[in-house]
C-alpha cells in the first residue's frame, strides 16, 4: 500500500495548505476529538487517511486549508495538548502543492518518486531511437522491478494462487500504470494480461510496433518470482498501434538460451 500522498491543490494567495500527521491513542472517540477540534479552528479538511500502526496507537494524516492569518505553530501545539494525541508532525505547502507526509516517498518497500508519464515515456523513446536492442534492455529493466515487487509482497503477506493476480493488478492501478485483467493458469503458467489505459501506450503516440516492453518485463519478473519458474510475457497487441487495449501473452519460457529472448517470447 502506498501511504504517502502528493497532489496539486492550486495556488490561492489567501489560503495556506497544511498537512498534519497525528499519532494518537486508539480509544473510543479519539478521532472525533481531533476532527472536532480542527472544525472549531475553521479548518477545511481536504483529505485524510488512517494507518493503524499498532493495537494501541493509530496515525491520522490530514490535509487542510486555513486562512493566511492562522498561526499554524500555535495550532499544532494545541493539537499536541489533546489528551488522546501522542505526537504531531506538520508541514505547510507554500504554493498549493500538497506533498508527501513522509519524505522520502516509500512505494512497496523502496524509495519512490512522482514523475509525469511523459518524462518516463521520453526516456523510453530515447532508448528506442538511440540504443541497439532497446526492447530487450527495457524488458530486462522491467523484469528486475517486477521481481523486487513480488519479493516485497511475499515478505509482508501470504501470496497464493487466489490472490497473486489481484495483488499486481492493485499495484498497477495504485501507481497509475494501468488497469489489469489477468487470466493465468498456475498449473500450465499460460494466460494473458489485458492492460487498459497503459501509461506508456497512452503517452507514446502512434507506433508501428508495440511499445510496452518495460511493462511486459515487469509482469514477467513478478510472475517469475511468484511461480519460481522462468515466465515469458510478450506484448502481442498495443494501444499505440491503434488497438483499444494492450494485450500480453503469458507462457513458460523455454529452458536454456538468452534470458532477454526468453522473456520476449523470442525463440532465438
C-alpha positions in Angstrom: 0.0 0.0 0.0 1.2 3.5 -0.8 0.8 5.5 2.4 2.0 8.9 1.2 0.2 11.5 -0.9 1.4 14.1 -3.4 -1.1 16.2 -5.4 -1.7 19.7 -6.6 -4.4 21.8 -4.9 -3.9 25.0 -6.9 -2.4 28.3 -5.7 -4.5 30.7 -3.6 -2.7 33.6 -2.0 -5.4 34.0 0.6 -5.0 30.4 1.9 -2.4 28.1 3.3 -2.4 24.3 2.9 -1.1 22.3 5.8 -0.6 18.6 6.4 -0.6 17.1 9.9 0.5 13.6 10.9 -1.1 12.9 14.2 -0.2 9.8 16.2 -3.0 9.1 18.7 -4.1 6.6 21.3 -6.9 4.4 20.0 -9.7 5.0 22.5 -13.4 5.4 21.8 -14.0 8.9 20.4 -10.3 9.6 19.8 -10.7 10.6 16.1 -13.8 12.6 16.9 -11.9 14.7 19.4 -9.2 15.5 16.8 -11.6 16.3 13.9 -14.0 18.3 16.2 -11.1 20.4 17.3 -10.0 21.2 13.7 -13.5 22.1 12.8 -13.7 24.6 15.7 -10.4 26.1 14.4 -12.1 26.6 11.0 -10.0 24.0 9.2 -11.3 22.9 5.8 -10.2 19.3 5.6 -9.5 18.4 2.0 -8.3 14.8 2.6 -7.5 12.4 5.4 -6.3 8.9 5.8 -5.8 6.5 8.7 -3.0 4.0 9.3 -3.4 1.6 12.3 0.2 1.3 13.5 -0.4 -1.0 16.5 -3.4 -2.2 18.5 -2.9 0.7 20.9 -2.0 3.6 18.5 -3.0 4.9 15.2 -1.8 7.6 12.7 -4.1 10.1 11.2 -2.8 12.1 8.2 -4.8 15.2 7.4 -4.6 17.8 4.6 -6.5 21.0 5.3 -6.9 24.6 4.2 -6.5 27.6 6.6 -6.7 31.3 6.2 -3.3 33.0 5.9 -3.6 34.7 9.3 -3.9 31.4 11.2 -0.9 30.7 13.5 -0.1 27.1 12.5 2.6 26.6 15.1 0.2 27.5 17.8 -2.4 25.3 16.3 0.0 22.3 16.3 0.8 23.0 20.0 -3.0 22.9 20.8 -3.4 19.6 18.9 -0.5 18.1 20.8 -2.2 19.1 24.1 -5.3 17.0 23.3 -5.5 14.1 25.7 -5.6 11.4 23.1 -2.7 12.8 21.0 0.8 11.3 21.4 2.7 13.4 18.8 2.1 15.8 15.8 4.2 16.5 12.7 3.2 19.1 10.2 4.2 20.9 7.0 3.0 23.9 5.1 2.6 23.9 1.3 3.6 27.4 0.1 2.4 27.1 -3.5 -0.6 24.8 -3.2 1.3 21.6 -3.8 0.3 19.0 -1.1 3.4 16.9 -0.8 4.0 13.6 0.9 3.6 13.4 4.7 6.6 11.2 4.9 9.7 12.1 2.9 11.2 10.4 1.0 8.2 8.8 -0.5 8.0 5.0 0.0 6.5 2.7 -2.6 6.3 -1.1 -1.9 9.3 -1.1 0.3 11.7 1.2 -1.6 12.1 4.9 -2.2 9.7 6.2 -4.8 9.3 9.4 -6.8 6.4 11.1 -8.5 7.0 11.8 -12.2 5.0 12.7 -15.2 4.3 9.8 -17.5 5.6 12.0 -20.4 9.0 12.1 -18.7 9.2 8.3 -18.4 8.0 7.8 -21.9 10.5 10.3 -23.3 13.3 8.1 -21.7 11.7 5.0 -23.4 11.5 6.8 -26.7 15.1 7.9 -26.5 16.3 4.4 -25.8 14.2 3.0 -28.7 15.6 5.6 -31.1 19.3 5.5 -30.0 20.2 2.2 -28.4 20.6 -1.1 -30.1 18.4 -3.9 -28.7 16.5 -1.3 -26.6 13.4 -3.5 -26.3 15.5 -6.2 -24.6 17.1 -3.7 -22.2 13.7 -2.3 -21.3 12.3 -5.8 -20.8 15.2 -6.7 -18.5 14.8 -3.5 -16.6 11.1 -4.2 -16.1 12.0 -7.8 -15.1 14.1 -6.6 -12.1 11.4 -4.2 -11.0 8.7 -6.9 -11.1 10.8 -9.4 -9.3 11.5 -6.8 -6.5 7.8 -6.1 -6.2 7.0 -9.8 -5.8 9.7 -10.3 -3.2 8.4 -7.4 -1.2 4.8 -8.7 -1.3 6.0 -12.1 -0.2 7.8 -10.6 2.8 4.8 -8.8 4.2 1.8 -11.1 3.3 0.9 -14.5 2.1 0.7 -14.8 -1.7 -1.1 -17.7 -3.2 -2.9 -18.8 -6.4 -6.1 -17.0 -5.3 -4.5 -13.5 -4.9 -1.3 -13.2 -6.9 -3.1 -11.7 -9.9 -5.2 -9.3 -7.9 -2.2 -8.0 -6.0 -0.2 -7.0 -9.1 -3.4 -5.5 -10.6 -3.9 -3.4 -7.4 -0.3 -2.2 -7.6 -0.7 -1.1 -11.2 -3.8 0.8 -10.5 -2.3 2.4 -7.4 0.8 3.8 -9.1 -1.2 4.9 -12.2 0.3 2.4 -14.7 -2.9 0.9 -16.0 -5.9 -1.3 -15.2 -5.1 -5.1 -15.5 -7.3 -8.0 -16.3 -5.3 -11.2 -15.7 -6.0 -14.8 -16.7 -3.2 -17.2 -15.8 -3.4 -20.9 -15.2 -1.0 -21.6 -12.2 -0.6 -25.2 -13.4 0.4 -24.5 -17.0 1.8 -21.0 -16.5 -0.2 -19.9 -19.5 -2.6 -17.0 -19.9 -3.0 -13.4 -21.0 -3.0 -9.9 -19.5 -5.1 -7.1 -20.8 -3.9 -3.6 -19.9 -6.4 -0.8 -20.2 -5.1 2.8 -20.2 -1.4 1.8 -20.2 0.5 4.9 -19.3 3.2 4.0 -21.8 0.9 3.4 -24.8 -1.3 6.4 -23.9 1.5 8.8 -23.9 3.9 7.3 -26.5 1.8 8.2 -29.6 1.3 6.3 -32.8 3.8 3.4 -33.4 4.2 0.6 -35.9 5.3 -1.7 -33.1 4.1 -2.4 -29.5 5.9 -0.1 -27.1 5.2 -1.6 -23.7 8.3 -3.8 -23.4 9.1 -2.4 -19.9 5.6 -3.4 -18.7 6.0 -6.9 -20.3 9.2 -7.3 -18.4 7.8 -6.1 -15.1 4.9 -8.6 -15.4 7.3 -11.4 -16.3 9.5 -10.6 -13.3 6.6 -10.6 -10.9 5.3 -13.9 -12.2 8.8 -15.5 -12.4 9.4 -14.6 -8.7 6.0 -15.8 -7.7 5.9 -19.1 -9.6 9.6 -19.9 -9.2 9.7 -20.6 -12.9 11.1 -18.5 -15.8 7.9 -16.9 -17.2 7.7 -15.1 -20.6 5.4 -12.2 -21.1 5.1 -10.9 -24.6 3.0 -7.9 -25.8 1.1 -9.0 -28.9 -1.3 -6.0 -29.2 -0.7 -2.4 -28.2 -2.8 0.7 -27.9 0.0 2.7 -29.5 -0.6 0.7 -32.8 -4.2 1.6 -32.8 -5.8 -1.2 -30.7 -8.3 -0.5 -28.0 -6.1 -2.1 -25.3 -2.7 -3.7 -24.8 -2.6 -7.5 -24.6 0.3 -9.5 -23.2 0.6 -13.3 -23.6 2.0 -15.4 -20.6 3.9 -18.6 -21.2 6.6 -20.7 -19.7 9.9 -19.7 -21.0 12.0 -22.4 -22.7 14.9 -23.7 -20.7 18.4 -22.5 -21.8 19.1 -19.7 -24.2 19.4 -16.0 -23.7 17.2 -14.6 -20.9 16.3 -11.5 -22.8 15.0 -13.5 -25.7 13.1 -15.9 -23.4 11.3 -13.1 -21.7 10.3 -11.5 -25.0 9.0 -14.9 -26.2 11.6 -14.9 -29.0 12.8 -18.5 -29.9 16.3 -17.3 -30.8 
